[in-house]
Amino acid sequence: MASASASYIATPAATRLALPVANAACSLGAALTLTFSFNIVIGIPLPAAMAEVING
């Protein structure tokens, strides 16, 4: 999940460099929407289930 957190920070800067006319607020919103949704659906339940299987 650390990589997901880093994408929240890195996305506006990377978008600003790649597309100077892009709206930074939109890129941050898209990053938060996509990454947060992924974390809720897969990024939290999957490691939790794996830990449960490993720890019994």
C-alpha positions in Angstrom: 0.0 0.0 0.0 3.0 2.3 0.3 3.2 2.5 -3.5 -0.4 3.6 -3.6 0.2 6.3 -1.2 3.2 7.5 -3.2 1.1 7.7 -6.3 -1.2 10.3 -4.6 1.8 12.5 -4.2 3.6 11.8 -7.5 0.7 12.0 -9.9 0.1 15.8 -10.0 3.9 16.4 -10.4 4.2 13.8 -13.1 1.1 15.1 -14.9 2.4 18.7 -14.7 5.7 17.6 -16.3 4.1 15.4 -19.0 1.2 17.6 -19.9 1.8 21.2 -18.9 -1.7 22.3 -19.8 -3.4 19.6 -17.7 -5.4 20.5 -14.7 -3.5 19.2 -11.6 -6.7 19.1 -9.6 -8.3 16.6 -12.1 -5.2 14.4 -12.1 -5.1 14.3 -8.3 -8.8 13.5 -8.2 -8.4 10.7 -10.7 -5.4 9.3 -8.8 -7.3 9.3 -5.5 -10.4 7.9 -7.1 -8.6 5.0 -8.8 -6.1 4.2 -6.1 -8.5 4.5 -3.2 -11.1 2.3 -5.0 -8.4 -0.3 -5.7 -7.2 -0.3 -2.1 -10.8 -0.8 -0.7 -11.7 -3.6 -3.2 -8.4 -5.5 -3.4 -5.5 -3.8 -1.6 -6.9 -4.3 1.9 -8.9 -7.6 1.7 -6.3 -9.6 -0.2 -3.4 -9.1 2.2 -5.8 -9.6 5.1 -7.0 -12.9 3.7 -3.4 -13.9 3.0 -2.3 -13.1 6.5 -5.3 -15.1 7.9 -4.3 -18.1 5.7 -0.6 -17.9 6.8 -1.3 -17.3 10.5 -4.2 -19.8 10.6 
